[in-house]
Amino acid sequence: MRRLLDLYLGTSLVWRILAGFLAGSAIGVILWYASIATGRPVAEGVMPYVSPFGTIFVHMLKMIVIPVIFVSLVVGAASLPVGKFGRVGAKTLGWYLLTSLLAAVLGVCLALAISPGAGGELAAWEQMAGALGEQAQEVAPAEGGLVQVLFNLFKNPFEALASGNFLPIIVFAILFGLAIRVSIEAGGKAGHDGAHGVARLERLEDLFKAGRDAMFKLVDWILEYSPVGVLALSIMNFGLYGPAIVGPYVRVTLGVVAGILGMVLVVYPVLLGLITRQNPFRVLKRAQEAMIMAFMTRSSAATLPVSIKVATEELRVREELAGFSLPLGATINMDGVCVHLPMFAVLAANMFGIGLTLPGLVILVISTVLASIGAGGVPGGSLMLLFIILGNLGLTPDQTAVIVALALGINPILDMFETMNNITGDLVCTYAVAHTEGLVD
C-alpha cells in the first residue's frame, strides 16, 4: 500500500489529473450507455455516491479564491516601485494592461466565432446542474449595464468579502497595495520619523507576502486532491450527458489554443516590430527556454527564475528592470487567462440561454482583464477566476459548478498553453520597455 501511495505521489500532477479525467470519462460513458440499454436511470443512481467527491473539490476552490486573489493583488501592487522607476514603471504597467485587453478582446471574438455549447439541449444541462447541488434556477443577467458595473467597483470591501462580490475586492486590493508602496516611498524621504513609519509599512507588506506564500501552499494541497475531484466530476458529466459532451470540450480547447497561438505568433510580434523595429521572431527565439519551462511547469511563479535569467542573459535587459518587471508580470500579467475565460463564459451563455449583448460583452472584457490580475501565477489559477466571470454573467452557484466541472477536465492541457503565453507576454513587455528606455546592454 505504501509503495502504491509513493508511486501515486511521485507521478506528475498533470498526468494524475489527465488519468482521472480519462478514467472518469470512460466510466461515465459506460454508465450513460447502461442507462440507455436498460431503460433505467443507472447513472442517476450512482451520482449520490460519486458527486460529493466532485462537489467538495469545487467548494475547495471557492474557499480559497477570494483570499488568493486579495493577497496576490496587494503584494503585486505594493511591489510597484513608483518613485524609483516613475515613467518606466507606468509604461510597464500600461503595457501589461494593453496586452491583457487585446487578449480578452481576441478571446471574446474567437469564443463568439466558435460558439462552444451551441445547439445543446438546455434541459440536459439543467439536469447536470441539479446533480451538483440544488435544482438550477432561471438565469437573470446582471442589471444596470456598464455604468452600474463601474459604480459597483467601489463598494465597502468588507461587504464585498462577505457577499463574494469579486470586482470591488480586486479594485480595493490594487488601491491598498499601491497605497502601501506610495506611503513607503514617501516615508523614506521624511527623515528619521518617516523611517519608523516605513518599517511598519514594510512589515505590513511582508505580512501579505507571507499570507500569499501560505495561500499558495494551500493551493498545492487542494491540487493534490484534484485528480479525485476530476475523476468524480468526469463521471458525473459523461454519465449524465454521454459522448455528446465531447463537442464543447473540443471547441473550447481549439479556441483557447488558437487564441494563444494568435497572441504569441501575431499580436506580440506586431507590437515588438512596431516598438523595436527589429525582427520579433529573433527576440522570441531567444526567449524559448523560459517559454518551454512555463509550458512544462504550468506556473508563472515557478518559471520566474528562468525568466529573469533569459531576460538578463539572452535579451540583455538590465537587472534592475528585469527584477521589477518580471515578478510584477508573474503576478498581474495573465494574457493566456484572458483568452481562456471568455471561451467558458460564452459556453455558459450557450448552455443556459443567456443573451450576450454588446454592453454585456464590454463588461465581460473588463471583468476578464480585472480578474486576470488576481490569477496568482500558480497552476490552475484560472479555475478560481471562473467564479468571478460566471458570477458576473448571472449564473447560479449550481450552474457555475457545471462550467467549473467541465473546465476541470481539460484545464491541465489549457494551463500549459496559457502559462507559456503569460511568460512570453512578460518577456516581450520587459524587452520592449527596456528598448524604449535604453536599458538593453
PLY file of the C-alpha trace (Angstrom):
ply
format ascii 1.0
element vertex 441
property float x
property float y
property float z
element edge 440
property int vertex1
property int vertex2
end_header
0.00 0.00 0.00
2.83 2.34 0.90
4.51 1.61 -2.43
1.35 2.42 -4.35
0.97 5.71 -2.45
4.60 6.64 -3.19
4.07 5.80 -6.86
0.91 7.94 -6.96
2.55 10.94 -5.27
5.70 10.51 -7.36
3.74 10.78 -10.60
3.37 14.25 -12.13
0.17 16.00 -11.06
-0.63 16.73 -14.72
-0.59 13.01 -15.56
-2.68 12.18 -12.49
-5.32 14.76 -13.45
-5.39 13.54 -17.06
-5.67 9.93 -15.86
-8.57 10.91 -13.58
-10.27 12.71 -16.46
-9.87 9.80 -18.90
-10.92 7.18 -16.35
-13.91 9.25 -15.22
-14.95 9.92 -18.81
-14.81 6.19 -19.65
-16.79 5.22 -16.54
-19.33 7.97 -17.21
-19.87 6.89 -20.83
-20.34 3.27 -19.70
-22.97 4.40 -17.17
-24.68 6.53 -19.82
-24.87 3.61 -22.29
-26.06 1.32 -19.47
-28.90 3.75 -18.79
-29.84 3.78 -22.49
-29.61 -0.01 -22.87
-31.60 -0.93 -19.75
-34.05 1.93 -19.84
-33.34 2.56 -16.17
-31.57 5.61 -14.61
-28.34 3.75 -13.88
-26.19 6.88 -13.99
-28.55 8.86 -11.77
-28.45 6.05 -9.20
-24.67 6.22 -8.98
-24.43 10.02 -8.72
-25.29 10.35 -4.99
-22.21 8.25 -4.19
-19.88 9.98 -6.66
-20.99 13.63 -6.70
-19.83 14.54 -3.14
-16.19 13.99 -4.11
-16.51 16.39 -7.04
-18.63 18.92 -5.18
-16.07 19.03 -2.34
-13.36 19.94 -4.86
-15.47 22.77 -6.31
-16.13 24.06 -2.78
-12.39 23.92 -2.01
-11.70 26.17 -4.97
-14.45 28.57 -3.92
-13.00 28.60 -0.40
-9.61 29.94 -1.48
-10.46 32.09 -4.49
-11.03 35.38 -2.61
-8.01 35.09 -0.23
-5.65 34.13 -3.08
-6.78 36.99 -5.31
-6.74 39.54 -2.49
-3.24 38.82 -1.15
-1.78 38.37 -4.66
-3.08 41.73 -5.80
-1.95 43.56 -2.67
1.57 42.11 -2.99
1.73 42.83 -6.71
0.60 46.44 -6.34
2.82 47.01 -3.30
5.86 45.77 -5.24
5.50 48.50 -7.86
8.35 50.95 -7.15
6.52 54.11 -8.19
9.15 56.57 -7.06
12.16 54.57 -8.28
11.02 53.97 -11.83
8.32 56.55 -12.43
7.82 56.57 -16.17
9.33 53.11 -16.65
7.00 51.59 -14.05
3.97 53.29 -15.56
4.99 52.15 -19.04
5.43 48.55 -17.85
2.07 48.55 -16.12
0.40 50.14 -19.15
1.92 47.54 -21.48
0.64 44.69 -19.30
-2.87 46.15 -19.24
-2.80 46.72 -23.02
-1.81 43.15 -23.88
-4.36 41.76 -21.40
-7.05 43.89 -23.05
-6.02 42.69 -26.52
-6.03 39.08 -25.30
-9.51 39.47 -23.78
-10.89 41.02 -26.97
-9.31 38.23 -29.05
-10.71 35.62 -26.66
-14.23 37.05 -26.87
-14.11 37.27 -30.68
-12.90 33.67 -31.02
-15.46 32.45 -28.48
-18.29 34.11 -30.41
-16.99 32.66 -33.69
-16.59 29.12 -32.33
-19.64 29.32 -30.03
-18.92 26.33 -27.79
-22.00 24.64 -26.35
-24.33 26.00 -29.06
-27.05 23.57 -30.12
-27.07 21.66 -26.85
-30.26 20.78 -25.04
-30.89 23.16 -22.16
-32.83 20.52 -20.22
-29.85 18.18 -20.23
-27.52 20.90 -18.96
-30.03 21.78 -16.24
-30.12 18.10 -15.25
-26.36 18.16 -14.84
-26.58 21.30 -12.72
-29.16 19.63 -10.50
-26.83 16.70 -9.89
-24.23 19.06 -8.49
-26.50 20.70 -5.95
-29.94 22.25 -5.78
-32.04 22.49 -8.90
-30.74 25.33 -11.11
-32.90 28.40 -11.31
-33.58 30.77 -14.17
-30.59 32.89 -15.05
-31.04 36.62 -14.64
-28.41 38.76 -16.43
-26.79 41.49 -14.37
-28.93 44.60 -14.21
-27.85 48.16 -14.73
-25.45 47.69 -17.64
-21.91 49.00 -17.86
-22.45 52.16 -15.79
-23.79 50.18 -12.85
-20.84 47.78 -13.07
-18.46 50.75 -12.88
-20.31 52.06 -9.82
-20.11 48.63 -8.21
-16.31 48.63 -8.49
-16.16 50.93 -5.47
-18.02 49.35 -2.58
-17.45 48.57 1.08
-14.68 45.91 0.83
-15.93 44.05 3.92
-19.42 43.86 2.47
-17.91 42.63 -0.80
-15.87 39.99 1.03
-18.92 38.76 2.92
-21.09 38.58 -0.19
-18.40 37.20 -2.52
-18.61 40.24 -4.81
-15.28 39.93 -6.60
-14.73 43.11 -8.60
-14.84 45.55 -5.62
-12.35 43.28 -3.85
-10.00 43.42 -6.84
-10.17 47.21 -7.04
-9.68 47.66 -3.28
-6.73 45.24 -3.21
-4.94 47.09 -6.02
-5.52 50.51 -4.42
-4.50 49.20 -0.98
-1.26 47.76 -2.35
-0.46 50.97 -4.20
-1.17 52.96 -1.03
1.38 50.81 0.85
4.03 51.38 -1.82
3.43 55.14 -2.15
3.49 55.56 1.65
6.76 53.61 1.90
8.43 55.77 -0.73
7.06 58.99 0.75
8.17 57.97 4.26
11.66 57.22 3.03
12.06 60.92 2.18
10.76 62.17 5.52
13.86 61.60 7.64
14.08 59.76 10.98
10.37 59.90 11.87
9.45 58.67 8.43
11.83 55.73 8.78
9.77 54.29 11.64
6.61 54.51 9.53
8.41 52.88 6.61
9.48 49.99 8.83
5.88 49.40 9.91
4.65 49.52 6.33
7.37 47.13 5.17
6.35 44.71 7.93
2.77 45.01 6.66
3.98 44.23 3.13
5.95 41.25 4.44
2.82 40.04 6.23
0.89 39.99 2.97
3.79 38.23 1.24
3.75 35.57 3.96
-0.01 35.27 3.54
0.45 34.83 -0.21
3.04 32.09 0.30
0.74 30.31 2.76
-2.18 30.55 0.33
-0.05 29.11 -2.49
0.82 26.16 -0.24
-2.90 25.67 0.42
-3.47 25.73 -3.35
-0.84 22.99 -3.69
-2.70 20.85 -1.14
-6.02 21.32 -2.91
-4.44 20.48 -6.27
-3.17 17.23 -4.77
-6.81 16.30 -4.26
-7.76 17.48 -7.75
-7.32 14.07 -9.52
-10.03 12.64 -7.24
-12.29 15.63 -7.86
-11.71 15.47 -11.63
-12.46 11.72 -11.63
-15.79 12.27 -9.84
-16.80 15.29 -11.93
-15.94 13.50 -15.19
-18.08 10.51 -14.18
-20.95 12.90 -13.46
-20.58 14.89 -16.66
-20.29 11.97 -19.06
-22.71 9.78 -17.11
-25.47 12.39 -17.39
-24.83 13.75 -20.88
-22.89 10.99 -22.63
-20.45 11.35 -25.56
-22.25 14.48 -26.84
-20.36 16.49 -24.23
-17.15 15.98 -26.24
-18.25 18.72 -28.66
-17.90 21.62 -26.19
-14.57 20.21 -24.98
-13.12 20.14 -28.49
-14.42 23.59 -29.37
-13.14 25.20 -26.18
-9.72 23.54 -26.48
-9.28 24.53 -30.13
-10.50 28.06 -29.41
-8.12 28.65 -26.49
-5.12 27.15 -28.30
-5.90 29.20 -31.43
-6.18 32.39 -29.37
-2.89 31.77 -27.59
-1.09 31.00 -30.85
-2.58 34.22 -32.20
-1.14 36.17 -29.27
2.33 34.56 -29.49
2.69 34.46 -33.28
0.75 37.58 -34.33
-0.03 40.11 -31.58
3.31 40.07 -29.76
5.42 40.09 -32.97
3.42 43.02 -34.37
3.83 45.03 -31.14
7.54 44.15 -30.91
8.12 45.07 -34.54
6.39 48.42 -34.14
8.25 49.32 -30.94
11.76 47.94 -31.53
12.00 47.92 -35.36
13.68 44.51 -35.02
12.81 41.02 -36.25
10.38 39.98 -33.47
10.83 36.24 -34.07
14.53 36.51 -33.25
13.55 38.01 -29.91
11.04 35.22 -29.30
13.63 32.60 -30.25
15.96 33.92 -27.53
13.09 33.60 -25.05
12.30 29.97 -25.91
13.95 28.48 -22.79
11.53 30.30 -20.49
8.59 29.54 -22.79
9.31 25.80 -22.69
9.78 25.85 -18.92
6.44 27.65 -18.49
4.72 25.11 -20.72
6.01 22.21 -18.61
5.56 23.69 -15.11
2.22 25.48 -15.74
3.31 28.14 -13.23
4.44 31.70 -13.93
5.82 31.92 -10.40
7.83 28.70 -10.72
9.23 29.85 -14.09
10.25 33.28 -12.73
13.96 32.43 -12.06
14.32 31.16 -15.64
12.50 34.22 -16.99
14.90 36.58 -15.20
17.89 34.58 -16.44
16.64 34.69 -20.03
15.86 38.41 -19.82
19.29 39.37 -18.45
21.50 36.88 -20.34
19.70 36.27 -23.64
17.75 39.50 -24.14
20.44 41.61 -22.38
17.89 43.55 -20.31
19.42 45.29 -17.29
18.82 43.55 -13.98
17.10 46.49 -12.30
14.29 46.41 -14.88
14.09 42.61 -15.19
13.95 42.27 -11.40
10.99 44.62 -11.30
9.04 43.89 -14.47
9.08 40.07 -14.47
7.94 39.46 -10.85
5.20 42.05 -11.42
4.21 40.32 -14.65
4.13 36.91 -12.96
1.54 38.37 -10.58
-0.68 40.56 -12.77
0.00 39.78 -16.45
-2.13 36.77 -17.41
-2.79 37.13 -21.15
-3.41 33.40 -21.55
-6.13 33.56 -18.91
-7.71 36.48 -20.79
-8.05 34.23 -23.85
-9.30 31.30 -21.77
-12.02 32.86 -19.60
-14.25 34.32 -22.39
-14.39 30.88 -24.00
-16.04 29.38 -20.92
-18.23 32.46 -20.48
-19.68 32.01 -23.98
-20.01 28.27 -23.31
-22.05 29.10 -20.20
-24.18 31.62 -22.11
-25.00 28.99 -24.76
-25.69 26.26 -22.21
-28.01 28.30 -20.01
-29.65 30.54 -22.57
-28.05 33.89 -21.65
-28.22 36.55 -24.34
-24.88 38.35 -24.75
-25.48 41.96 -25.83
-22.77 44.45 -26.80
-22.76 46.09 -23.32
-22.60 42.59 -21.83
-19.56 41.76 -23.98
-17.85 45.01 -22.92
-18.48 44.07 -19.29
-17.11 40.58 -20.00
-13.88 42.05 -21.41
-13.43 44.44 -18.47
-14.20 41.71 -15.95
-11.76 39.34 -17.63
-8.91 41.86 -17.54
-9.55 42.79 -13.90
-9.99 39.17 -12.83
-6.84 38.00 -14.62
-4.76 40.37 -12.47
-5.53 38.13 -9.50
-4.69 34.77 -11.10
-1.71 34.40 -8.78
0.82 32.69 -11.08
0.11 29.16 -9.77
-1.03 26.05 -11.67
-4.78 26.03 -12.09
-5.15 29.67 -11.04
-7.58 30.35 -13.90
-10.07 27.87 -12.42
-10.65 30.15 -9.44
-11.27 33.11 -11.73
-14.15 31.31 -13.43
-16.22 32.03 -10.32
-15.75 35.78 -10.93
-16.57 35.72 -14.64
-19.53 33.39 -14.35
-20.90 35.26 -11.35
-20.91 38.47 -13.39
-22.90 36.66 -16.10
-25.61 35.94 -13.54
-25.17 32.18 -13.21
-26.46 30.48 -10.09
-23.93 28.56 -7.92
-25.20 25.25 -9.35
-24.75 26.41 -12.94
-21.31 27.80 -12.13
-20.41 24.40 -10.71
-21.32 22.78 -14.05
-18.95 25.05 -16.01
-16.14 24.63 -13.47
-16.67 20.86 -13.64
-16.34 20.98 -17.41
-13.24 23.18 -17.15
-11.50 20.85 -14.71
-11.20 18.04 -17.24
-9.23 19.98 -19.85
-7.66 22.61 -17.61
-4.23 20.87 -17.37
-3.88 21.00 -21.16
-5.10 24.58 -21.47
-3.00 25.65 -18.48
0.21 24.66 -20.30
-0.56 26.91 -23.26
-1.84 29.73 -21.03
1.27 29.81 -18.84
3.54 29.78 -21.89
1.53 32.73 -23.21
1.83 34.56 -19.88
5.61 34.17 -19.68
6.03 35.18 -23.32
4.00 38.31 -22.65
6.13 39.16 -19.60
9.37 38.86 -21.58
8.03 40.76 -24.60
6.88 43.60 -22.35
10.16 43.71 -20.47
12.23 43.76 -23.66
10.05 46.40 -25.35
10.17 48.74 -22.34
13.91 48.18 -21.95
14.45 49.01 -25.64
12.49 52.26 -25.45
14.23 53.35 -22.22
17.78 52.41 -23.22
18.00 49.62 -20.66
19.30 46.96 -23.07
23.05 46.29 -22.82
0 1
1 2
2 3
3 4
4 5
5 6
6 7
7 8
8 9
9 10
10 11
11 12
12 13
13 14
14 15
15 16
16 17
17 18
18 19
19 20
20 21
21 22
22 23
23 24
24 25
25 26
26 27
27 28
28 29
29 30
30 31
31 32
32 33
33 34
34 35
35 36
36 37
37 38
38 39
39 40
40 41
41 42
42 43
43 44
44 45
45 46
46 47
47 48
48 49
49 50
50 51
51 52
52 53
53 54
54 55
55 56
56 57
57 58
58 59
59 60
60 61
61 62
62 63
63 64
64 65
65 66
66 67
67 68
68 69
69 70
70 71
71 72
72 73
73 74
74 75
75 76
76 77
77 78
78 79
79 80
80 81
81 82
82 83
83 84
84 85
85 86
86 87
87 88
88 89
89 90
90 91
91 92
92 93
93 94
94 95
95 96
96 97
97 98
98 99
99 100
100 101
101 102
102 103
103 104
104 105
105 106
106 107
107 108
108 109
109 110
110 111
111 112
112 113
113 114
114 115
115 116
116 117
117 118
118 119
119 120
120 121
121 122
122 123
123 124
124 125
125 126
126 127
127 128
128 129
129 130
130 131
131 132
132 133
133 134
134 135
135 136
136 137
137 138
138 139
139 140
140 141
141 142
142 143
143 144
144 145
145 146
146 147
147 148
148 149
149 150
150 151
151 152
152 153
153 154
154 155
155 156
156 157
157 158
158 159
159 160
160 161
161 162
162 163
163 164
164 165
165 166
166 167
167 168
168 169
169 170
170 171
171 172
172 173
173 174
174 175
175 176
176 177
177 178
178 179
179 180
180 181
181 182
182 183
183 184
184 185
185 186
186 187
187 188
188 189
189 190
190 191
191 192
192 193
193 194
194 195
195 196
196 197
197 198
198 199
199 200
200 201
201 202
202 203
203 204
204 205
205 206
206 207
207 208
208 209
209 210
210 211
211 212
212 213
213 214
214 215
215 216
216 217
217 218
218 219
219 220
220 221
221 222
222 223
223 224
224 225
225 226
226 227
227 228
228 229
229 230
230 231
231 232
232 233
233 234
234 235
235 236
236 237
237 238
238 239
239 240
240 241
241 242
242 243
243 244
244 245
245 246
246 247
247 248
248 249
249 250
250 251
251 252
252 253
253 254
254 255
255 256
256 257
257 258
258 259
259 260
260 261
261 262
262 263
263 264
264 265
265 266
266 267
267 268
268 269
269 270
270 271
271 272
272 273
273 274
274 275
275 276
276 277
277 278
278 279
279 280
280 281
281 282
282 283
283 284
284 285
285 286
286 287
287 288
288 289
289 290
290 291
291 292
292 293
293 294
294 295
295 296
296 297
297 298
298 299
299 300
300 301
301 302
302 303
303 304
304 305
305 306
306 307
307 308
308 309
309 310
310 311
311 312
312 313
313 314
314 315
315 316
316 317
317 318
318 319
319 320
320 321
321 322
322 323
323 324
324 325
325 326
326 327
327 328
328 329
329 330
330 331
331 332
332 333
333 334
334 335
335 336
336 337
337 338
338 339
339 340
340 341
341 342
342 343
343 344
344 345
345 346
346 347
347 348
348 349
349 350
350 351
351 352
352 353
353 354
354 355
355 356
356 357
357 358
358 359
359 360
360 361
361 362
362 363
363 364
364 365
365 366
366 367
367 368
368 369
369 370
370 371
371 372
372 373
373 374
374 375
375 376
376 377
377 378
378 379
379 380
380 381
381 382
382 383
383 384
384 385
385 386
386 387
387 388
388 389
389 390
390 391
391 392
392 393
393 394
394 395
395 396
396 397
397 398
398 399
399 400
400 401
401 402
402 403
403 404
404 405
405 406
406 407
407 408
408 409
409 410
410 411
411 412
412 413
413 414
414 415
415 416
416 417
417 418
418 419
419 420
420 421
421 422
422 423
423 424
424 425
425 426
426 427
427 428
428 429
429 430
430 431
431 432
432 433
433 434
434 435
435 436
436 437
437 438
438 439
439 440
